[in-house]
Amino acid sequence: MQDADLDHRVHAKSGYLNGVHALSGYVIDPETGRQVVFSILINNRPNNVPSRFVHEFNEKVVELADEWLAEQVARMPKPDNTDQFGG
């Protein structure tokens, strides 16, 4: 994820066990607290497919989650900071 151009924070954990690659975590917008949770499991990767392809795929999924979250935050109504009088 070092080369990814993300707008939000990502907290994730990767793992590998018996031929299964995994990446799970969430993307969070620090200003609004909105989150996107993701979990990616990849198994049966053929030996002729480099594991870097798995990492690139994971990175792309996280980038898409980041873009989606940015769109959702942009659509949120802006807070009305004007003082309100009355009941």
C-alpha positions as CSV (number, residue, x, y, z in Angstrom):
1,M,0.0,0.0,0.0
2,Q,3.0,2.3,0.0
3,D,2.5,3.5,-3.5
4,A,-1.3,3.8,-3.2
5,D,-2.7,7.3,-3.5
6,L,-5.4,7.2,-0.9
7,D,-7.6,10.0,0.6
8,H,-8.4,8.2,3.8
9,R,-6.7,6.1,6.5
10,V,-6.5,2.3,6.0
11,H,-6.2,-0.1,8.9
12,A,-5.7,-3.7,7.6
13,K,-4.1,-7.0,8.3
14,S,-2.8,-9.4,5.7
15,G,-2.2,-13.1,6.0
16,Y,-1.2,-16.3,4.2
17,L,-2.1,-19.8,5.2
18,N,-2.1,-23.0,3.2
19,G,-2.3,-21.3,-0.2
20,V,-4.9,-18.7,0.9
21,H,-4.0,-15.0,0.7
22,A,-6.1,-12.7,2.9
23,L,-6.4,-9.0,3.5
24,S,-9.1,-7.6,5.8
25,G,-9.6,-4.2,7.3
26,Y,-11.3,-0.9,6.9
27,V,-10.9,2.5,5.2
28,I,-11.9,5.4,7.5
29,D,-12.6,9.1,6.9
30,P,-11.1,10.8,9.9
31,E,-13.3,13.9,9.6
32,T,-16.7,12.1,9.5
33,G,-15.9,8.7,11.0
34,R,-17.5,6.9,8.1
35,Q,-16.0,3.6,7.3
36,V,-15.8,0.9,4.6
37,V,-15.0,-2.6,5.8
38,F,-13.4,-5.1,3.4
39,S,-12.2,-8.6,3.4
40,I,-10.4,-10.2,0.4
41,L,-9.6,-14.0,0.3
42,I,-7.8,-15.5,-2.7
43,N,-7.0,-19.2,-3.0
44,N,-5.8,-21.6,-5.6
45,R,-3.4,-19.1,-7.1
46,P,-1.6,-21.0,-9.9
47,N,2.2,-21.4,-9.4
48,N,2.9,-19.5,-12.7
49,V,1.0,-16.4,-11.3
50,P,3.4,-14.2,-9.3
51,S,2.2,-13.4,-5.8
52,R,2.8,-9.7,-6.6
53,F,-0.4,-9.9,-8.7
54,V,-2.3,-10.8,-5.6
55,H,-0.8,-7.8,-3.8
56,E,-1.7,-5.5,-6.8
57,F,-5.3,-6.9,-6.8
58,N,-5.6,-6.2,-3.0
59,E,-4.3,-2.7,-3.5
60,K,-6.8,-2.0,-6.3
61,V,-9.7,-3.2,-4.1
62,V,-8.6,-0.9,-1.3
63,E,-8.2,2.0,-3.7
64,L,-11.7,1.4,-5.0
65,A,-13.1,1.3,-1.4
66,D,-11.2,4.6,-0.8
67,E,-12.7,6.2,-3.9
68,W,-16.2,5.0,-3.0
69,L,-15.9,6.4,0.5
70,A,-14.7,9.8,-0.9
71,E,-17.8,9.9,-3.1
72,Q,-20.1,9.1,-0.1
73,V,-18.5,11.7,2.1
74,A,-18.8,14.3,-0.7
75,R,-22.5,13.6,-0.9
76,M,-23.1,14.0,2.8
77,P,-25.1,17.2,3.7
78,K,-22.8,19.9,5.0
79,P,-23.4,20.8,8.7
80,D,-25.4,24.0,9.2
81,N,-23.2,26.1,11.4
82,T,-25.6,29.0,11.7
83,D,-27.1,29.8,15.1
84,Q,-30.7,28.8,15.4
85,F,-33.1,30.7,17.6
86,G,-36.3,29.6,19.0
87,G,-37.7,26.3,20.1
